[in-house]
Amino acid sequence: MTTDRRAFLARAAACGALASTPFAWPRVSSAAQAQSAPSFNPVPGDWRRFAVTTRVDLQNASGQTLMWLPAPSVQNDWQQSDVGTVTTNGQVTWREDPRYGARMLAVSFAAGEPAPFVELTNRVQTRSRAIDWSAPADATVVLDAQERAFWLAPTELLPTDGVVRQTAQSIVRSADADAVKARKIFDWIVVNTFREPTTKGCGPGDIASMLSNNNLGGKCADINALFVGLCRAAGVPARDVYGVRLAPSAFHYKQLGGNSADLSGAQHCRAEVFLNGRGWVAMDPADVTKVMRHETPEWLRDVNHPVVAPVYKALFGAWEGNWMAWNMAHDVRLPDASGQAVGDPVGFLMYPMAFTNGQFVDQYQPKAFKYVISAQALSA
C-alpha cells in the first residue's frame, strides 16, 4: 500500500464525525407515538475495551494447509487496536492487502500436521459514533479527486453499470446533492429489501444478481453492499466496512448485539458514505431490515412501528460501539507463505479462511471448520 494511499485512507477515516446541514427525518405516525417506544440513540462517548480472540482448530487436514484470519486494520476516532498476539503450531506471516490495507494473519502448516491450530488475540477499543445533523457544514471537508474516484470505483461484486446504474438513477432521479441521494437510496433499501434468514453466512454480496433476478432478500453483506453499490452508481462515494459484533446492545435490541462468549456467527457488515462538509457518515440499512424481520415474533413491515422507528432514524448517521471493524476491502487475494495468491480473490475478508485437501474450507460453517471468536470486556 502506497504512502499516499495510507495517508488518504487515514484522513478520510478521521473526518467521519464531522457534521453538516440539518436533516429532516420522516415523521412517526401518531399511532406509533402513542405506544411505548424503545430507545436507540448511539452517541459518541466513552471508549469500550475488549480482548477479541479468534481460535481456529482445523479438522481433517491433509497436504498443503493454510489459514488466514482477518485482523483489525481500521484506526480512527471510533476504533483503535493493537498489533495482536498469536499462538500456533504453524508458520506465521502478517500480510496486508495492497489496495485497501486490510491486515490478515497468514499461517502455513507442515504437511502432515495432524491438528493445525491458530489463536489470534487483539486488544481493541471502540465507541459509538453519530453525525450531528444540526451542526453547520465544514467546507474544508472534501475528498480530493483521487480519493473520490477510489471510493466510486466498481468491484467484482459491486458493479456500477448496467442494472445497478439503472436502478440507482430510478431512485435518485433529479436529486443532485449527495446527502439527498444517500437518503433516497437508504429509504429504498429499507422498503424494498428484506432480511432472509436462510441466507448462508452474511450473504455473498452479489448485487447485480440481486437486481437482475429481482431477489432482494439477503443479509448484511447483501443489503449493505447493495446500498453501497447504488450510492457509487449514483456518484456518492461509499464503502462497506466488515467486522463483528462484540457485545449485547446497550439499548436492549437483541438483534443488534452479540454473545461475547461465542461470536462465531456475529459477523456484521456496515456501510459509510462520504458527504462533503461532514466526512464519512455511518450507515446501516441492513440492521433496520434485521430488526423489522427478527426483533419481534411478527415481521414488522412499517418503519413507523415503535420498535423500528428509533433504529430507522438512528442508523442513517450512527453506529453503536458494540462492534469492531476488520477492514473495508474487496476482491482480496489470499497469499501463501511465499506471497503467491491461492485461488481466486474473495469478495471480502470477514471470516477465518482455510485451505487444505486441495480446496478451501467452507468459512460459513464454524462448527465444521471449528473456529470460535470471543470478546472479553476490559476495564482498562
Secondary structure, 3 states (H helix, E strand, C coil): CCHHHHHHHHHHHHHHHCCCCCCCCCCCCHHHHHCCCCCCCCCCCCCEEEEEEEEEECCCCCCCEEEEEECCCCCCCCEEECCCEEEECCEEEEEECCCCCCEEEEEEECCCCCCCEEEEEEEEEECCEECCCCCCCCCCCCCCHHHHHHCCCCCCCCCCCHHHHHHHHHHHCCCCCHHHHHHHHHHHHHHHCEECCCCCCCCCCCHHHHHHCCCCEECHHHHHHHHHHHHHHCCCCEEEEEEEECCCCCCCCHHHCCCCCCCCCCEEEEEEEEECCCEEEEECHHHHHHHHHHCCCCCCCCCCCCCCHHHHHHCECEECCCEEEEECCCCECCECCCCCECCCCECCCCCCEEEECCEECCCCCHHHHCEEEEEEEECC
